[in-house]
Amino acid sequence: MYVCSCFGITEQQVKKHADDGACTPRQIASACKAGTDCGGCVRRIQALLGRGDCTRGELLKARTESTGTPAGAPSLFGTTPDVRLSDAA
Ligand code: FES
């Protein structure tokens, strides 16, 4: 049965990517593009992954790797750049 009709990705393909180590919809998208067009399948992919073996630690690691920022950590946006007025003179 198709999970992602935009790219013709089946539930079986999503499960295979999950078995190969994909823990998040983003990782599934990296593997097969599912979820990257209309996004209508993302909740379904999330539901399929929710039954997997990924631990919370693996999910945190996956998020950190994909964003460079640990989950829950403040974003780098809005921080002051390391430039001083004296540098501009
Ligand atoms: S149904 Fe998966 S991106 Fe549209």
Boltz pocket constraint, residues with backbone or C-beta under 6 A from the ligand:
constraints:
  - pocket:
      binder: B
      contacts: [[A, 3], [A, 4], [A, 5], [A, 6], [A, 7], [A, 33], [A, 34], [A, 35], [A, 36], [A, 37], [A, 38], [A, 39], [A, 40], [A, 41], [A, 42]]
      max_distance: 6.0
